[in-house]
């Protein structure tokens, strides 16, 4: 599967909205965003985790 830069940004934006919606409902903890290189995709991807 080959994603263009625009497709990757759109997919990440949609994923961010889906993840933020439940977090806004119950605030708590710090959100840490890390960029990692995904060999399967052949590009960088964002990994988000919540630390309480």
Secondary structure, 3 states (H helix, E strand, C coil): CCCCHHHHHHHHHHHHHHHHHHHHHCCCCEEEEEEEEECCCCEEEEEEEEEC
